[in-house]
Amino acid sequence: MATQIIQREEANGGVVGAAVGNYSDAFFKCPNCKQDYQGNLRNDILKAFMALNDSLFPDGNLNKALQMTEAMGRLLELDASIEADRIEGEELVTELIASIDEKIQDWDLLYGMVEARAYVCSARFYEGISSDEGLKTAKSFLQKARNKYRIMGGNYDLDMREMNIRIGRIEARLRGSDGRQDKEAEIKLYREKYDCCVEDGNDIDTIIAGIDLASVLYNAYRTIEAERLLDKMVITSHRLHGPDHRCTVKATSKSKRVKQRWVSLEYEEGRFEALQHEDDGEKCVLKVKGPIKEPRVVEEEQTFKVDSAQVHLSHNGTPVELFGLTRADHLNGMIGDVRDYCDSTDRYVVHLEGKGLKPVKVKPENLRVVFELPDLKNLD
């Protein structure tokens, strides 16, 4: 079947590199459900795939592209803030750049896509180092990726826009700002990329795009939407790829961070993590942990209970539930994200979950931190 795909592309005058996606799908995706094979079956198929590569492509073009793709996958798993991962990552980037420099020119489309992706993955890694040097290196890789997308032309508008946004974000960080000046433009871009992946039916790309979209939503203080999307990505990746797949691990890690709730206390300095609500029979109390140091040392933190009236929301985006309202009692029980705080009125600006609902300004005593989001069907 795979051989027939290659022959059909050549007979139609197409570039062989354009058939690589269909060619690999013939091996790794079920023809009925269109999802990747898993476990031992995938390992056996991989051996047959590599054997056929050697016979069809003796010059090693496709194998080189596959090796680069494998290195990029590993690079995305690494945490550049950890020394061992940083060392391994820098070695992988060096190998990727060497492979690009040594590439054979026959398959322009294939290597164009792989080369651009290698630059993007390298940039993502160096962004994680967070130093000015790391950011400048990341910017250089993003510029190379942008140039490659421009040269290839075709349907790479979303990729070009993403490169421009990420380059602008790095430039802002180098100037000392948070690097996210136009959150709505970012959300629109990453939502389009996610929708495109869903339409294409590539489950791995869809999960990665979903995680990227959730990250942008979270940074725009849309925690509820980000958390719901990540829950979906975790369930999907776990079902399709298992608990140890890099997509599952990444989605789970991001989900845990988004589910954390940060508060400050009236008579304590520092930042604390809110854990849960408890009722001691007389008043509502909040179980918290902290104070939080950077880098965080969980073993040194204390867990204790405080009167909810002494708790202040210290992070925009915190999911809250409205309660105890009298003049607008129809809003009691609704949930939303805290997006801002109004000093003049001592009220938080809350964007309610649900279409057509306007933001509301609510007193701190009428807000309760939400730890577990209710099912959407229960909100109707």
Solvent accessible surface area in square Angstrom, and as a share of the most:
residue,aa,sasa,rsa
1,M,150,0.67
2,A,5,0.04
3,T,46,0.27
4,Q,118,0.52
5,I,13,0.06
6,I,11,0.06
7,Q,105,0.47
8,R,122,0.45
9,E,36,0.16
10,E,94,0.42
11,A,89,0.69
12,N,114,0.59
13,G,68,0.65
14,G,33,0.32
15,V,76,0.44
16,V,24,0.14
17,G,1,0.01
18,A,51,0.40
19,A,0,0.00
20,V,22,0.13
21,G,44,0.42
22,N,77,0.40
23,Y,1,0.00
24,S,27,0.17
25,D,55,0.29
26,A,29,0.22
27,F,34,0.14
28,F,23,0.09
29,K,32,0.13
30,C,27,0.16
31,P,83,0.52
32,N,133,0.68
33,C,75,0.45
34,K,119,0.50
35,Q,51,0.23
36,D,22,0.11
37,Y,55,0.21
38,Q,69,0.31
39,G,50,0.48
40,N,123,0.63
41,L,97,0.48
42,R,87,0.32
43,N,82,0.42
44,D,84,0.43
45,I,28,0.14
46,L,81,0.40
47,K,146,0.62
48,A,53,0.41
49,F,2,0.01
50,M,63,0.28
51,A,63,0.49
52,L,44,0.22
53,N,0,0.00
54,D,86,0.45
55,S,80,0.52
56,L,59,0.29
57,F,20,0.08
58,P,118,0.74
59,D,78,0.40
60,G,23,0.22
61,N,3,0.02
62,L,1,0.01
63,N,22,0.12
64,K,46,0.20
65,A,4,0.03
66,L,47,0.24
67,Q,112,0.50
68,M,4,0.02
69,T,73,0.43
70,E,132,0.59
71,A,16,0.13
72,M,8,0.04
73,G,10,0.10
74,R,96,0.35
75,L,3,0.01
76,L,29,0.15
77,E,85,0.38
78,L,20,0.10
79,D,67,0.35
80,A,8,0.06
81,S,89,0.57
82,I,93,0.47
83,E,115,0.51
84,A,71,0.55
85,D,28,0.15
86,R,76,0.28
87,I,81,0.41
88,E,56,0.25
89,G,0,0.00
90,E,58,0.26
91,E,97,0.44
92,L,24,0.12
93,V,7,0.04
94,T,92,0.54
95,E,99,0.44
96,L,2,0.01
97,I,43,0.22
98,A,41,0.32
99,S,26,0.17
100,I,10,0.05
101,D,112,0.58
102,E,120,0.54
103,K,44,0.19
104,I,64,0.33
105,Q,116,0.52
106,D,99,0.51
107,W,24,0.08
108,D,100,0.52
109,L,58,0.29
110,L,8,0.04
111,Y,5,0.02
112,G,5,0.04
113,M,76,0.34
114,V,15,0.09
115,E,14,0.06
116,A,0,0.00
117,R,83,0.30
118,A,0,0.00
119,Y,21,0.08
120,V,6,0.03
121,C,0,0.00
122,S,0,0.00
123,A,0,0.00
124,R,66,0.24
125,F,10,0.04
126,Y,32,0.12
127,E,22,0.10
128,G,37,0.36
129,I,43,0.22
130,S,68,0.44
131,S,52,0.33
132,D,89,0.46
133,E,136,0.61
134,G,3,0.03
135,L,5,0.03
136,K,124,0.53
137,T,42,0.25
138,A,0,0.00
139,K,48,0.20
140,S,46,0.30
141,F,20,0.08
142,L,0,0.00
143,Q,62,0.27
144,K,90,0.38
145,A,0,0.00
146,R,56,0.20
147,N,67,0.34
148,K,37,0.16
149,Y,19,0.07
150,R,133,0.48
151,I,132,0.67
152,M,45,0.20
153,G,30,0.29
154,G,77,0.74
155,N,153,0.78
156,Y,41,0.16
157,D,90,0.47
158,L,34,0.17
159,D,30,0.16
160,M,41,0.18
161,R,74,0.27
162,E,8,0.03
163,M,2,0.01
164,N,72,0.37
165,I,41,0.21
166,R,7,0.03
167,I,9,0.05
168,G,32,0.30
169,R,30,0.11
170,I,0,0.00
171,E,59,0.27
172,A,1,0.01
173,R,76,0.28
174,L,53,0.27
175,R,176,0.64
176,G,68,0.66
177,S,50,0.33
178,D,97,0.50
179,G,4,0.03
180,R,52,0.19
181,Q,128,0.57
182,D,83,0.43
183,K,55,0.23
184,E,103,0.46
185,A,39,0.30
186,E,7,0.03
187,I,6,0.03
188,K,128,0.54
189,L,1,0.00
190,Y,12,0.05
191,R,81,0.29
192,E,56,0.25
193,K,43,0.18
194,Y,24,0.09
195,D,78,0.41
196,C,58,0.35
197,C,25,0.15
198,V,79,0.46
199,E,149,0.67
200,D,114,0.59
201,G,40,0.38
202,N,52,0.27
203,D,10,0.05
204,I,35,0.18
205,D,67,0.35
206,T,20,0.12
207,I,1,0.00
208,I,20,0.10
209,A,10,0.08
210,G,0,0.00
211,I,3,0.02
212,D,21,0.11
213,L,4,0.02
214,A,0,0.00
215,S,26,0.16
216,V,9,0.05
217,L,0,0.00
218,Y,36,0.14
219,N,49,0.25
220,A,9,0.07
221,Y,73,0.28
222,R,50,0.18
223,T,2,0.01
224,I,4,0.02
225,E,65,0.29
226,A,0,0.00
227,E,3,0.01
228,R,49,0.18
229,L,22,0.11
230,L,0,0.00
231,D,51,0.26
232,K,116,0.49
233,M,3,0.01
234,V,34,0.20
235,I,117,0.59
236,T,30,0.17
237,S,0,0.00
238,H,96,0.43
239,R,170,0.62
240,L,20,0.10
241,H,19,0.08
242,G,22,0.21
243,P,82,0.51
244,D,129,0.67
245,H,47,0.21
246,R,66,0.24
247,C,1,0.01
248,T,4,0.02
249,V,83,0.47
250,K,62,0.26
251,A,0,0.00
252,T,44,0.26
253,S,46,0.30
254,K,27,0.11
255,S,7,0.05
256,K,133,0.56
257,R,125,0.45
258,V,1,0.00
259,K,75,0.32
260,Q,54,0.24
261,R,4,0.01
262,W,21,0.08
263,V,0,0.00
264,S,32,0.21
265,L,12,0.06
266,E,86,0.39
267,Y,163,0.62
268,E,91,0.41
269,E,163,0.73
270,G,48,0.46
271,R,85,0.31
272,F,2,0.01
273,E,23,0.10
274,A,4,0.03
275,L,60,0.30
276,Q,79,0.35
277,H,56,0.25
278,E,43,0.19
279,D,113,0.58
280,D,84,0.44
281,G,68,0.66
282,E,163,0.73
283,K,103,0.44
284,C,52,0.31
285,V,10,0.06
286,L,3,0.01
287,K,59,0.25
288,V,0,0.00
289,K,47,0.20
290,G,1,0.01
291,P,64,0.40
292,I,19,0.10
293,K,115,0.49
294,E,134,0.60
295,P,117,0.74
296,R,72,0.26
297,V,56,0.32
298,V,69,0.39
299,E,154,0.69
300,E,107,0.48
301,E,21,0.09
302,Q,126,0.56
303,T,65,0.38
304,F,64,0.27
305,K,119,0.50
306,V,19,0.11
307,D,38,0.20
308,S,37,0.24
309,A,83,0.64
310,Q,61,0.27
311,V,21,0.12
312,H,75,0.33
313,L,30,0.15
314,S,57,0.37
315,H,54,0.24
316,N,49,0.25
317,G,0,0.00
318,T,4,0.02
319,P,1,0.01
320,V,0,0.00
321,E,48,0.21
322,L,0,0.00
323,F,68,0.28
324,G,49,0.47
325,L,33,0.17
326,T,116,0.67
327,R,234,0.85
328,A,29,0.22
329,D,89,0.46
330,H,132,0.59
331,L,21,0.11
332,N,56,0.29
333,G,41,0.40
334,M,62,0.28
335,I,9,0.05
336,G,0,0.00
337,D,7,0.04
338,V,2,0.01
339,R,52,0.19
340,D,78,0.40
341,Y,87,0.33
342,C,27,0.16
343,D,120,0.62
344,S,105,0.68
345,T,56,0.33
346,D,74,0.38
347,R,67,0.25
348,Y,18,0.07
349,V,26,0.15
350,V,0,0.00
351,H,58,0.26
352,L,16,0.08
353,E,47,0.21
354,G,45,0.44
355,K,209,0.88
356,G,80,0.77
357,L,73,0.36
358,K,166,0.70
359,P,69,0.44
360,V,34,0.20
361,K,115,0.49
362,V,5,0.03
363,K,82,0.35
364,P,39,0.25
365,E,114,0.51
366,N,23,0.12
367,L,20,0.10
368,R,74,0.27
369,V,11,0.06
370,V,14,0.08
371,F,44,0.18
372,E,145,0.65
373,L,28,0.14
374,P,42,0.27
375,D,79,0.41
376,L,101,0.50
377,K,155,0.66
378,N,103,0.53
379,L,69,0.34
380,D,162,0.84
